[in-house]
Amino acid sequence: MWVILGHMYSVRLQNVVNVLTIKDQVEGPFFLLVLAAFFAVDVFFYIGGFLVAYSFIRNTTKSMLKYPLAIVHRLLRFWPSYIMAMLIYYGIMIHTGSGPVWYRLVTAGQIDYCDSMWKPIFFVDNIVDNGERMCMGWGWYLQNDMQIFILSIPILFLYYKNRKAAYIIIQILIVLSLIYNFV
């Protein structure tokens, strides 16, 4: 609900007709919750990563087969509903609305960007074109979550085999992430 609240206000403030009403909307302690909602997604990434690591470490096994099967299991859970949502968004959504704001949103691109559906289907839409032509803007969370999950599998297996090497790789990944974001 927290994330939805933040998105609701961001869309609402983008489509304000009377600029003088913005002051009334952003004053007060309640709006701090709205501003903090943009960081709520980070909390969900942290919780998801913690639960993945906890479940893998708790159920450790020496079998390498377990780790690719975890990826397949996650794909089979995500893909049917994700692909159906994409098809509805691309094929039906453009016929469901009307009005001046509707057509501005439709022509802004997100539905038009669904013409190459292979990117979101393989969870790389946020990497290709630097994420600027994403089919469904809200799909970036699923794509990032899946990419982090796939990256975490070998690190967790390495952690099971050699904790010191896993710590070094994690530190290298953190430094590379900081360099990528701030340089």
Backbone torsions as a table, in degrees:
resi	resn	phi	psi	omega
1	MET	NA	-32.8	-178.3
2	TRP	-63.6	-44.7	178.9
3	VAL	-65.4	-41.0	179.3
4	ILE	-63.2	-40.1	177.5
5	LEU	-59.9	-45.6	179.1
6	GLY	-62.8	-42.7	178.8
7	HIS	-68.0	-37.2	179.4
8	MET	-61.2	-45.0	179.3
9	TYR	-68.9	-36.5	-179.9
10	SER	-66.0	-39.6	177.0
11	VAL	-69.7	-40.0	-179.4
12	ARG	-63.9	-42.9	-178.3
13	LEU	-73.0	-23.4	177.3
14	GLN	-74.8	-24.1	-175.4
15	ASN	-112.6	30.5	-180.0
16	VAL	-75.2	132.7	177.7
17	VAL	-88.3	-44.8	-179.9
18	ASN	-102.0	109.2	-175.7
19	VAL	-65.7	-25.6	-178.9
20	LEU	-66.3	-22.5	-179.8
21	THR	-79.1	-14.1	-179.8
22	ILE	-62.8	-39.8	-178.6
23	LYS	-57.6	-41.7	179.7
24	ASP	-67.2	-31.3	-177.0
25	GLN	-78.3	-29.2	-173.6
26	VAL	-100.4	-1.2	176.9
27	GLU	-88.9	151.2	175.8
28	GLY	103.9	161.7	-176.9
29	PRO	-69.2	-25.0	-179.4
30	PHE	-61.5	-34.4	-176.8
31	PHE	-68.4	-19.1	174.9
32	LEU	-62.6	-36.0	174.9
33	LEU	-63.0	-37.6	179.6
34	VAL	-66.7	-45.3	178.9
35	LEU	-63.7	-38.5	-179.7
36	ALA	-72.9	-16.3	-179.0
37	ALA	-63.6	-26.0	179.5
38	PHE	-70.0	-18.6	176.6
39	PHE	-96.7	-3.5	-179.7
40	ALA	-64.5	-31.3	179.8
41	VAL	-63.1	-37.2	176.7
42	ASP	-61.8	-36.2	176.8
43	VAL	-63.4	-41.1	179.3
44	PHE	-67.4	-37.1	174.5
45	PHE	-61.4	-44.0	-179.8
46	TYR	-63.2	-46.6	-179.8
47	ILE	-62.9	-43.8	178.7
48	GLY	-62.0	-43.6	178.1
49	GLY	-64.3	-40.7	178.7
50	PHE	-62.4	-45.1	-178.6
51	LEU	-67.0	-37.0	176.5
52	VAL	-63.8	-48.7	-179.2
53	ALA	-63.3	-42.5	-179.4
54	TYR	-62.7	-45.5	-178.3
55	SER	-68.7	-35.9	178.8
56	PHE	-70.9	-41.8	-178.9
57	ILE	-70.2	-36.6	179.5
58	ARG	-67.3	-35.5	-177.8
59	ASN	-109.3	41.9	-177.1
60	THR	-64.0	143.3	176.4
61	THR	-146.3	155.6	-178.7
62	LYS	-83.0	-5.4	-178.0
63	SER	-77.0	126.8	176.4
64	MET	-73.9	-18.4	-177.4
65	LEU	-67.4	-26.9	-177.5
66	LYS	-62.4	-37.0	-172.8
67	TYR	-72.9	-47.5	174.2
68	PRO	-64.0	-32.6	178.0
69	LEU	-66.0	-30.9	176.5
70	ALA	-65.5	-38.8	177.8
71	ILE	-66.5	-44.8	179.0
72	VAL	-61.7	-42.5	178.8
73	HIS	-60.3	-43.2	179.5
74	ARG	-67.1	-40.4	177.2
75	LEU	-61.9	-43.3	-179.9
76	LEU	-66.9	-25.5	175.4
77	ARG	-76.9	-40.4	-175.5
78	PHE	-81.2	-47.8	-167.4
79	TRP	-54.9	-50.5	-174.7
80	PRO	-57.1	-49.9	-178.5
81	SER	-72.0	-34.3	-179.4
82	TYR	-68.1	-43.9	179.3
83	ILE	-68.3	-39.0	177.4
84	MET	-63.6	-42.5	177.7
85	ALA	-61.8	-39.8	177.8
86	MET	-63.3	-44.4	-179.6
87	LEU	-64.6	-41.1	177.2
88	ILE	-65.8	-43.4	-179.0
89	TYR	-62.9	-43.0	-176.3
90	TYR	-80.2	-39.2	-172.7
91	GLY	-95.7	-30.7	-173.1
92	ILE	-110.4	-36.2	-173.2
93	MET	-56.1	-38.5	-176.7
94	ILE	-66.4	-17.0	-178.9
95	HIS	-98.7	3.8	-172.4
96	THR	-101.6	-8.8	-175.0
97	GLY	-126.1	174.8	176.7
98	SER	-159.6	169.9	177.5
99	GLY	107.1	167.2	-175.2
100	PRO	-66.9	-38.8	-180.0
101	VAL	-71.7	-37.0	-179.8
102	TRP	-59.0	-49.7	-177.3
103	TYR	-69.0	-28.9	175.5
104	ARG	-67.2	-39.9	178.9
105	LEU	-69.9	-39.3	-179.5
106	VAL	-66.9	-42.9	-178.6
107	THR	-80.1	-7.2	177.4
108	ALA	-67.0	-17.7	169.7
109	GLY	127.1	-30.1	-169.8
110	GLN	-58.9	-42.3	178.8
111	ILE	-70.1	-37.2	178.0
112	ASP	-64.5	-27.7	-178.2
113	TYR	-76.7	-7.5	-179.9
114	CYS	-78.1	1.3	-179.7
115	ASP	-66.1	-22.1	174.0
116	SER	-112.7	82.4	-173.9
117	MET	-75.5	-7.8	-178.6
118	TRP	-66.2	-29.9	-177.9
119	LYS	-65.2	-52.2	178.6
120	PRO	-71.8	-27.4	179.7
121	ILE	-64.7	-36.0	179.3
122	PHE	-97.9	13.9	175.0
123	PHE	58.5	39.0	178.0
124	VAL	-124.7	13.9	-177.4
125	ASP	-63.3	-28.9	179.5
126	ASN	-82.1	-10.6	179.7
127	ILE	-98.0	-45.9	-179.9
128	VAL	-69.1	137.8	-177.3
129	ASP	58.2	24.0	179.5
130	ASN	56.1	26.6	177.4
131	GLY	74.6	12.3	-176.8
132	GLU	-84.5	-17.2	180.0
133	ARG	-122.4	57.3	-177.8
134	MET	-81.5	138.9	-179.0
135	CYS	-63.4	-56.8	178.6
136	MET	-121.4	114.8	-175.1
137	GLY	-57.4	-34.7	-178.8
138	TRP	-75.9	-10.9	-179.9
139	GLY	-73.8	-10.4	-177.7
140	TRP	-62.2	-31.2	179.5
141	TYR	-64.3	-46.0	179.1
142	LEU	-63.3	-39.4	-179.9
143	GLN	-66.1	-45.9	178.1
144	ASN	-64.4	-40.8	179.5
145	ASP	-61.6	-42.9	179.6
146	MET	-67.8	-41.4	178.9
147	GLN	-63.2	-43.0	178.5
148	ILE	-65.4	-39.3	178.4
149	PHE	-61.6	-47.1	-179.8
150	ILE	-63.7	-39.3	178.6
151	LEU	-69.1	-31.4	-177.9
152	SER	-73.6	-24.6	-176.9
153	ILE	-59.8	-54.8	178.9
154	PRO	-65.0	-32.0	178.7
155	ILE	-67.1	-40.9	178.3
156	LEU	-67.7	-36.9	176.5
157	PHE	-65.6	-41.8	176.5
158	LEU	-63.5	-38.2	177.1
159	TYR	-60.5	-38.2	178.5
160	TYR	-66.7	-37.2	-177.9
161	LYS	-83.6	-43.8	-173.8
162	ASN	-149.7	99.0	-175.1
163	ARG	-64.0	-38.5	-177.8
164	LYS	-63.8	-42.2	178.7
165	ALA	-65.9	-38.2	178.3
166	ALA	-64.7	-41.4	178.0
167	TYR	-62.1	-40.1	178.9
168	ILE	-64.7	-44.2	179.4
169	ILE	-64.6	-40.5	178.2
170	ILE	-62.6	-42.0	178.4
171	GLN	-65.3	-39.1	176.9
172	ILE	-63.7	-43.0	178.5
173	LEU	-63.4	-37.5	177.9
174	ILE	-65.3	-44.3	179.1
175	VAL	-64.6	-42.8	177.7
176	LEU	-62.6	-37.8	177.6
177	SER	-64.9	-42.2	178.1
178	LEU	-65.5	-41.3	178.5
179	ILE	-63.7	-43.9	-179.7
180	TYR	-62.3	-40.4	-176.0
181	ASN	-80.5	-28.2	-172.4
182	PHE	-114.5	2.1	178.6
183	VAL	-114.0	NA	NA
